[in-house]
Amino acid sequence: TYSVTSLDVTQVKRVNTNDIVDPGVATASSNTLTVRTGTLTVTANSGATAPQVVSGQTSLTTLGTWDFTAGSGEGITLTNVVIDDSTAGIGRNFKELELWIDGVKRSQDTSTTLSPTATTTTVTFNISPSYVVAASQTATVELKGKILNSPLDVGATVTLAVDASGVTGTGQASLTALSTIPAADVNGQVVTINTAGT
């Protein structure tokens, strides 16, 4: 925060007499100016259902949902989000991945998002055009994708996460880059991979 602790008018020029005098006004303090930089909080969406998916599922399905909440100081312009599977490769089970924000696909397709390998532990989603989360507002971020015909973890569960320091963006007004957002991996919902529908 910043403030001017003392302001005093020591000289004025009188119009009628054209002389300079001390008006004798009391000193006054200014209002306090608070400078805030952009912040962003990433949490798992508490209302999202844990996904139940099926081998060979060709329809796009949600694999994880998160809330991105901007601080009160300013909005945040998002440009990249990194998703990881730290225990196994994302391509062991999933393909044709997309990142959706507030109900709309925002990511650009790349070879890595379309066909991650079995050893690919992180996938970077480029958000273009960039997306603004307004100050004090929350955006719903969804990872969507399709299931391989022969997923390696069929009959088991997988949890994908927003990678530690995996969110890139800037303050909308200050243009200050985000730093270490999030501070640690933020897991999404547990995904169960079934052999067939029930």
N, C-alpha and C positions, 0 to 999 in steps of 0.2 A: 504494500500500500504506500501511497505517496500523499503528502499534504504540505501546504505552506503554513508553517507554525505561527508566523507573525507578519502582518501586512499593515504598514502605516503610511499615510499620506503626509509628507513633511513640508511640501511647498505647493502653493497654488498662486495663480496670477489673477488678481481681481480685475474685472472688466472696467468698472467705472474709474478707479484710481490708477490702474495700470501698474500697481506695485505687486511685489511677491511677498507673501506672508506664510507663516505656519498656521494652518487652520485649526490645529489643536484637537484633531479627532483621535479617538482611542484606537489602539491597535486591535486588529481582528484576525482570527484564524480562518483558513479556508476550509471548505468541505474536503473530506478524505476521498482520494481517488484510488480505487482498488483495481489493479491490473491482474487479469486472469488469463491463463493460457488454456488451450483446448485440452480436454481430457476425454477418455472414452473407457467405459466399463463393459467387459464382455462376460456374460453369464449364460449358462444353459437355460433354455426356455422351459420354465417349470410346467407349462400347460401342454407341452408336446407329448404325444404318445410314443412309447418305445416302438420303433418300426419292426414289423414282421414281414420279411421278404422271402421270395421263393427263387430257387435256382432257375436261371434262364428267363427271369421276369423281364419282358421287353418294354413295359411301360415305365416311364420316368417315375421314380419314387423318392420320397424324402428319407435321407439317411442320417440327418442330424439337424437340430434347430437351436439357434442361439439368439440372445438379445444383445444388441449393441446400443448402449445408452450414452449419449453425449452429456458432458458436464454443463453446468449453467452458464459458464463463461462465454462460450461461443459454440457454433456448430462445427462438425467435423466432416471434412471431405475425404471419403474413402477411395483408395486407389488399388489396393491389393489385400488379399486375405489368403493365408496359408493354412491348409488343412493337413493334419497328420494322422498317421496310424503308427504309433511308436513301437507297437509290439509285432507288427507284420506289415508287408507291403500292401498298399491300397489296391493295387492291381491284382491281388490274389482273388478278389471277390467282385470288384466293381469296375464299371467302364462308363464312358460318356457322361462324365461328371459336369455338373453345372452349379453355379452359385446364384441363388435367388435372394433378392432383398425386397421386403415389403410386397411379396407376391409377384415379382417380375424378374425374369432372368437378367442378370447384370454382368455376368462374366463373359469373356471372350474365349471361344474354343481354341485350344492348342493341342499339339500331339500328346502332351502329358495329361491334359484333362480328359481327352477322348480315349486314350489307351495307355493308362499307367501300367508299368510293369509290376510283376509280383514282388519286386524288391524296392519299388518306389514308396518311400515312407512319408514323403511330403509332396503335396501338389499346390502350386501357386495359382490363384485365380486373379486375373487382371480385370479390374472393374473399369469398363470403358463404354460410355463416358463415366467419369467419376460420379459417386453418389454422395449426397450431403445428408448427414443426420443432424437435424436442427438442434440447437441448444436445448437441453433438458428433455429431449425427446428420445424415444427408443425405436430402433429399426429391428425388424425380425429377419434374421439371416438363416437361410435354409441351404443345406447341401443336398443336391438331388443327383440321382444317377440310375443306372441300370445294372442288373445282376448278371454275372457270367453264366454260361450254360453249365459249367462245371466249377463252381467256386471251391476254393481249397478249404474253406472253413465251414462247409455245409454241416448243419447239425450243431453248430456252435454259435457263439456271440462275438460281435466285433463292436468296438467303441471308437469313433473318430473324434478328433479334437481340433479346436482352433489352436494353432501352434503358438508356443511361447514367443513373444515378440513378432508374431505373424501377421499383425494388422498394420498396414502402411496407410498413412493419411496425414493431413495437415489441418490446423485450425482454419476455419473459414475466413476469419478476419485477420488474424495474426500471421497466418501462413507458417506457423511454427510446426515442425514435423513431430508426429507422435513418437514417443520413445518407450520401448519395452512394454508394448500393449499386445496381449496381456502379459502379466509378469510370469505366469506359468501356463502350461497347457490347460485349456478349458474343455472338458469332455462334453460331448453331446449325449444323446440318448443311446442306450444299449440296443444294437441291431441284432436280431435273431435271424439267422439264415436257415430256412427250412428247405427240405428236399422237394416238397410239393404243398399245394394249398390244402386247407382243411375245410 
